């Protein structure tokens, strides 16, 4: 029997439930529960374990039996080998005919790379990052600030593309060099995102709570940077808690984040963040995301209807994630045409972002199963996101 199956059976029996009663309470099919408990399935998707955990009133990780990480898309590791090498190997000085890098030069290159990150042009980013990282290493103490920003950007790109080991290296180095609490919090925010993508929900929650406590400002006197940093960390608390079946803590963190957003009154990008913003719209997007995780598609669609489209950047990660939530909600409510249109919208604007999303494969599978047909457009989408059909 798998660890997940053993934990489900153990907690179910402790609660005095039959398999059929657990199926009715959780919305998970009786067949899946039986296969899990009998060892015919090694595990289940985190979404399924979360439903079982909610019904059994335990954290999701109590059933998961450990982190559940999905690795990178096939072939992408080679694309990032240069970045991985630049992060892990000792710095090498310039060739004799090269000029020594300068802080101004590296800062200018970083400014030019940020739009590539924003537009999810990961192939282009993978080509320019190695040299930038090596140059930043040669700057010494004078280049600390720009080096931290560059390591944060590299870490974010690695998380996006599921190069998790390299992401850990980049973010640990960025945190080691952080000069203050605010700079450190920007890195920790990405570390929490990394942990969530790795399925390490308990660790993500503990880290986010710790830093939310450390960055909490006095709202009446807080600067925009302090409010946004604290608010972003609270959103990580909420994201980890809702995935770990701790709905009360998720709601509390979201409520505090909303208070910070109201005090801020607009979307704001902290200086130490790479295109991550915080404000009223971001909180609304995360509220819809929490509803999606909690399997409440009607609420997702209602909340989405109250978010003005003009507030979402076409290549924003938050915008893309929100569209996946909306697509999933449409699929769960039988609106398959609308669901597929959302996927197509993301593909059109962020073709290098979408293939890295396990969630996209889940949504398209739901559409195909619901429609009981496979159109040429669906086949093309499946190919894009590496879904076997």
C-alpha positions as CSV (number, residue, x, y, z in Angstrom):
1,X,0.0,0.0,0.0
2,X,1.3,3.5,-0.8
3,X,2.0,6.0,1.9
4,X,-1.0,8.1,0.7
5,X,-3.3,5.1,0.7
6,X,-2.1,4.0,4.2
7,X,-2.7,7.5,5.6
8,X,-6.2,7.8,4.0
9,X,-7.2,4.4,5.4
10,X,-5.8,5.1,8.8
11,X,-7.5,8.5,9.2
12,X,-10.8,7.2,7.6
13,X,-11.1,4.4,10.1
14,X,-10.2,6.7,13.0
15,X,-13.1,8.9,11.9
16,X,-15.4,5.9,11.8
17,X,-16.2,6.3,8.1
18,X,-16.7,3.7,5.4
19,X,-15.1,4.1,2.0
20,X,-18.5,4.9,0.6
21,X,-19.2,7.6,3.3
22,X,-15.8,9.2,2.6
23,X,-16.5,9.2,-1.1
24,X,-19.9,11.0,-0.5
25,X,-18.3,13.5,1.9
26,X,-15.3,14.4,-0.2
27,X,-16.6,14.1,-3.8
28,X,-13.8,11.7,-4.6
29,X,-15.0,8.6,-6.4
30,X,-15.3,5.4,-4.4
31,X,-13.1,3.7,-7.0
32,X,-10.2,6.0,-6.4
33,X,-10.4,5.6,-2.7
34,X,-10.5,1.9,-3.0
35,X,-7.5,1.8,-5.3
36,X,-5.5,4.1,-3.1
37,X,-6.2,2.1,0.0
38,X,-5.6,-1.3,-1.7
39,X,-2.3,0.0,-3.2
40,X,-3.4,-0.2,-6.8
41,X,-2.6,3.5,-7.1
42,X,0.7,4.9,-5.8
43,X,-0.9,8.3,-5.0
44,X,-3.3,10.8,-6.3
45,X,-3.3,14.4,-7.5
46,X,-2.8,17.0,-4.8
47,X,-6.3,18.3,-5.6
48,X,-7.8,14.9,-4.8
49,X,-5.8,14.5,-1.6
50,X,-7.0,18.0,-0.6
51,X,-10.6,17.0,-1.0
52,X,-10.1,13.9,1.1
53,X,-8.3,15.9,3.7
54,X,-11.1,18.4,3.9
55,X,-13.6,15.6,4.5
56,X,-11.4,14.0,7.1
57,X,-10.5,17.3,8.7
58,X,-6.7,16.9,8.5
59,X,-4.0,18.9,6.7
60,X,-3.4,17.8,3.1
61,X,0.2,16.9,3.9
62,X,-1.1,14.5,6.6
63,X,-2.4,12.3,3.8
64,X,0.2,13.0,1.1
65,X,3.0,11.2,3.0
66,X,5.6,13.8,1.8
67,X,6.2,16.3,-0.9
68,X,4.9,15.5,-4.4
69,X,7.0,17.3,-7.0
70,X,6.5,17.2,-10.8
71,X,9.8,17.8,-12.6
72,X,10.5,19.9,-15.6
73,X,9.0,19.4,-19.1
74,X,11.1,17.0,-21.1
75,X,14.0,18.7,-22.9
76,X,13.9,21.9,-20.9
77,X,16.8,21.0,-18.5
78,X,19.3,21.2,-21.3
79,X,18.0,24.8,-22.2
80,X,19.0,26.0,-18.7
81,X,22.3,24.2,-18.4
82,X,24.3,27.4,-18.9
83,X,22.3,29.1,-16.1
84,X,22.8,26.1,-13.8
85,X,26.5,26.1,-14.5
86,X,26.8,29.9,-13.8
87,X,25.0,29.4,-10.5
88,X,27.0,26.4,-9.2
89,X,30.6,26.8,-10.5
90,X,33.2,29.2,-9.0
91,X,33.4,32.6,-10.9
92,X,36.0,32.8,-13.7
93,X,37.7,36.1,-14.6
94,X,37.2,37.7,-18.1
95,X,39.3,36.7,-21.0
96,X,42.4,38.9,-21.6
97,X,40.7,40.9,-24.3
98,X,37.5,41.4,-22.4
99,X,36.8,44.4,-20.2
100,X,36.0,43.9,-16.6
101,X,32.2,44.1,-15.9
102,X,30.9,47.1,-14.2
103,X,28.0,47.6,-11.8
104,X,26.4,50.0,-14.3
105,X,26.8,47.5,-17.2
106,X,25.3,44.6,-15.3
107,X,22.5,46.8,-14.0
108,X,21.7,47.8,-17.6
109,X,21.7,44.2,-18.8
110,X,19.4,43.3,-15.9
111,X,17.0,46.1,-17.0
112,X,17.0,44.7,-20.5
113,X,16.4,41.1,-19.2
114,X,13.4,42.0,-17.0
115,X,11.0,42.5,-20.0
116,X,12.0,39.0,-21.2
117,X,11.0,37.6,-17.8
118,X,7.8,39.6,-17.8
119,X,6.8,38.3,-21.3
120,X,7.8,34.7,-20.3
121,X,10.3,34.6,-23.1
122,X,12.3,31.9,-21.3
123,X,14.3,30.7,-24.3
124,X,15.8,34.2,-24.8
125,X,16.3,34.6,-21.1
126,X,18.2,31.3,-20.8
127,X,20.7,32.7,-23.4
128,X,21.5,36.0,-21.7
129,X,21.4,34.9,-18.0
130,X,24.6,32.9,-17.8
131,X,26.9,35.7,-18.9
132,X,25.1,38.2,-16.6
133,X,25.4,35.9,-13.6
134,X,29.1,35.3,-14.2
135,X,29.7,39.1,-14.6
136,X,27.8,39.8,-11.4
137,X,30.0,37.4,-9.5
138,X,33.0,39.5,-10.4
139,X,31.6,42.8,-9.0
140,X,32.5,42.1,-5.4
141,X,30.8,44.0,-2.6
142,X,30.1,46.9,-4.8
143,X,27.7,44.8,-7.0
144,X,25.8,43.2,-4.1
145,X,22.5,44.8,-4.7
146,X,22.3,44.2,-8.5
147,X,23.6,40.6,-7.9
148,X,20.7,40.0,-5.5
149,X,18.2,41.3,-8.0
150,X,19.7,39.1,-10.7
151,X,19.7,36.0,-8.5
152,X,16.1,36.7,-7.7
153,X,15.2,36.9,-11.4
154,X,17.1,33.8,-12.2
155,X,15.4,32.0,-9.3
156,X,12.0,33.1,-10.5
157,X,12.7,31.9,-14.0
158,X,13.8,28.5,-12.7
159,X,10.6,28.2,-10.6
160,X,8.5,29.0,-13.7
161,X,10.2,26.3,-15.7
162,X,10.4,23.7,-12.9
163,X,14.2,23.7,-12.6
164,X,13.8,23.4,-8.9
165,X,17.4,22.5,-7.8
166,X,18.8,25.5,-9.7
167,X,16.0,27.7,-8.3
168,X,17.0,26.7,-4.7
169,X,20.6,27.5,-5.4
170,X,19.8,31.0,-6.8
171,X,17.3,31.9,-4.1
172,X,19.5,30.7,-1.2
173,X,22.4,32.8,-2.6
174,X,20.1,35.8,-3.0
175,X,18.9,35.4,0.6
176,X,22.4,35.1,1.9
177,X,23.3,38.4,0.4
178,X,20.2,40.3,1.4
179,X,21.1,43.5,3.1
180,X,17.8,44.0,5.0
181,X,14.5,42.6,5.9
182,X,12.7,44.0,2.8
183,X,15.2,42.6,0.4
184,X,15.1,39.3,2.1
185,X,11.3,39.1,2.0
186,X,11.3,39.5,-1.8
187,X,13.5,36.4,-2.1
188,X,11.5,34.5,0.5
189,X,8.3,35.2,-1.4
190,X,9.7,33.4,-4.4
191,X,11.0,30.6,-2.1
192,X,7.5,30.1,-0.8
193,X,6.3,29.8,-4.4
194,X,9.0,27.3,-5.1
195,X,7.9,25.2,-2.1
196,X,4.3,25.3,-3.2
197,X,5.2,24.0,-6.7
198,X,7.3,21.3,-5.1
199,X,4.3,20.2,-3.0
200,X,6.0,21.1,0.3
201,X,2.9,22.7,1.8
202,X,3.9,22.6,5.5
203,X,7.3,24.1,4.8
204,X,5.9,26.8,2.6
205,X,3.3,27.7,5.2
206,X,5.8,27.8,8.1
207,X,8.2,30.0,6.1
208,X,5.5,32.4,4.9
209,X,4.0,32.8,8.4
210,X,7.5,33.5,9.9
211,X,8.2,36.2,7.4
212,X,4.7,37.7,7.6
213,X,5.3,38.1,11.3
214,X,8.7,39.7,10.7
215,X,7.5,42.1,8.0
216,X,4.2,43.2,9.6
217,X,4.1,47.0,9.7
218,X,2.0,49.5,11.6
219,X,-0.5,50.1,8.8
220,X,-1.2,53.7,9.8
221,X,2.5,54.6,9.3
222,X,3.6,52.0,6.7
223,X,5.2,52.9,3.5
224,X,3.9,51.5,0.2
225,X,6.9,49.2,0.1
226,X,6.2,47.9,3.6
227,X,2.5,47.3,2.9
228,X,3.1,45.5,-0.4
229,X,5.9,43.3,1.0
230,X,3.7,42.3,3.9
231,X,0.7,41.8,1.7
232,X,2.5,39.6,-0.7
233,X,3.8,37.4,2.1
234,X,0.3,37.1,3.5
235,X,-0.9,35.9,0.1
236,X,1.7,33.1,0.3
237,X,0.4,32.2,3.7
238,X,-3.1,32.0,2.3
239,X,-2.0,30.0,-0.7
240,X,-0.2,27.4,1.4
241,X,-2.9,27.2,4.0
242,X,-5.8,26.7,1.5
243,X,-3.8,23.9,-0.3
244,X,-3.1,22.3,3.1
245,X,-6.8,22.2,4.0
246,X,-6.5,24.9,6.6
247,X,-9.3,27.1,5.4
248,X,-9.5,29.3,8.5
249,X,-5.9,30.3,8.4
250,X,-6.2,30.9,4.6
251,X,-9.2,33.2,5.1
252,X,-7.5,35.1,7.9
253,X,-4.3,35.7,5.9
254,X,-6.4,36.8,2.9
255,X,-8.4,39.2,5.1
256,X,-5.2,40.9,6.4
257,X,-3.8,41.1,2.9
258,X,-7.0,42.8,1.8
259,X,-6.6,45.3,4.6
260,X,-3.1,46.1,3.4
261,X,-4.4,46.5,-0.2
262,X,-7.1,48.9,1.0
263,X,-4.5,50.9,2.8
264,X,-2.3,50.9,-0.3
265,X,-5.4,51.7,-2.6
266,X,-3.5,50.8,-5.8
267,X,-1.3,48.2,-7.4
268,X,2.3,48.7,-6.3
269,X,5.6,47.1,-7.3
270,X,8.2,47.0,-4.6
271,X,11.7,48.0,-5.7
272,X,13.1,44.6,-4.8
273,X,10.5,42.7,-6.7
274,X,10.8,41.5,-10.3
275,X,7.5,42.6,-11.7
276,X,5.5,41.2,-8.8
277,X,2.8,43.7,-7.8
278,X,0.5,43.9,-4.8
279,X,-2.8,45.8,-4.4
280,X,-6.6,45.4,-4.6
281,X,-6.6,43.6,-7.9
282,X,-3.9,41.1,-6.8
283,X,-5.9,40.3,-3.7
284,X,-9.1,39.7,-5.8
285,X,-7.1,37.3,-8.1
286,X,-5.8,35.4,-5.1
287,X,-9.3,35.2,-3.6
288,X,-10.5,33.6,-6.9
289,X,-7.5,31.2,-6.8
290,X,-8.3,30.1,-3.3
291,X,-11.9,29.4,-4.4
292,X,-10.5,27.3,-7.3
293,X,-8.3,25.3,-4.9
294,X,-11.3,24.8,-2.6
295,X,-13.3,23.4,-5.6
296,X,-15.9,26.2,-5.7
297,X,-16.2,27.0,-9.4
298,X,-19.3,29.1,-9.0
299,X,-17.5,31.4,-6.6
300,X,-14.5,31.6,-9.0
301,X,-16.8,32.8,-11.8
302,X,-18.6,35.3,-9.6
303,X,-15.3,36.8,-8.4
304,X,-13.8,36.8,-11.9
305,X,-16.8,38.8,-13.1
306,X,-15.8,41.6,-10.6
307,X,-12.2,41.9,-11.8
308,X,-11.9,44.5,-14.6
309,X,-10.0,43.0,-17.6
310,X,-8.1,46.3,-18.1
311,X,-6.3,45.8,-14.8
312,X,-4.6,42.6,-16.0
313,X,-1.4,42.7,-18.0
314,X,-1.6,40.4,-21.0
315,X,1.6,38.5,-20.0
316,X,1.2,38.7,-16.2
317,X,1.7,35.4,-14.4
318,X,-1.2,36.4,-12.0
319,X,-3.4,37.0,-15.1
320,X,-2.5,33.7,-16.6
321,X,-3.0,31.8,-13.4
322,X,-6.4,33.5,-13.0
323,X,-7.4,32.5,-16.5
324,X,-6.5,28.9,-15.7
325,X,-8.7,29.1,-12.6
326,X,-11.6,30.6,-14.8
327,X,-11.0,27.9,-17.4
328,X,-11.2,25.2,-14.8
329,X,-14.3,26.7,-13.3
330,X,-16.0,26.8,-16.7
331,X,-15.0,23.1,-17.3
332,X,-16.3,22.1,-13.9
333,X,-19.7,23.8,-14.7
334,X,-20.0,22.2,-18.1
335,X,-19.1,25.3,-20.1
336,X,-16.4,23.6,-22.2
337,X,-16.3,26.1,-25.1
338,X,-15.6,29.0,-22.7
339,X,-13.0,26.9,-20.9
340,X,-11.1,26.1,-24.0
341,X,-11.2,29.7,-25.1
342,X,-9.4,30.7,-21.9
343,X,-6.7,28.2,-22.5
344,X,-6.4,29.5,-26.1
345,X,-6.1,33.0,-24.8
346,X,-3.2,32.1,-22.6
347,X,-1.5,30.1,-25.3
348,X,-1.7,33.1,-27.7
349,X,-0.1,35.6,-25.2
350,X,2.2,33.3,-23.2
351,X,3.2,30.3,-25.3
352,X,6.3,29.6,-23.3
353,X,4.5,29.9,-19.9
354,X,1.7,27.5,-20.6
355,X,3.6,24.2,-21.2
356,X,5.1,24.5,-17.7
357,X,1.7,24.4,-16.0
358,X,0.5,21.0,-14.7
359,X,-2.8,22.8,-14.1
360,X,-3.3,23.4,-17.8
361,X,-3.1,19.6,-18.4
362,X,-5.7,19.0,-15.7
363,X,-8.0,21.6,-17.2
364,X,-7.7,20.3,-20.8
365,X,-8.3,16.7,-19.6
366,X,-11.4,17.9,-17.9
367,X,-12.6,19.6,-21.1
368,X,-11.9,16.5,-23.3
369,X,-13.6,14.1,-20.8
370,X,-16.6,16.4,-20.6
371,X,-17.1,16.9,-24.3
372,X,-16.3,13.3,-25.1
373,X,-14.6,14.5,-28.3
374,X,-11.2,15.6,-29.5
375,X,-11.1,18.4,-32.0
376,X,-8.0,19.4,-34.0
377,X,-7.6,22.5,-31.9
378,X,-7.7,20.3,-28.7
379,X,-5.0,18.0,-30.2
380,X,-2.9,21.1,-31.0
381,X,-3.4,22.4,-27.4
382,X,-2.5,18.9,-26.0
383,X,0.7,18.9,-28.0
384,X,1.6,22.4,-26.7
385,X,1.2,21.5,-23.1
386,X,2.6,17.9,-23.4
387,X,-0.6,16.1,-22.7
388,X,-0.9,12.6,-24.1
389,X,-4.3,12.1,-25.7
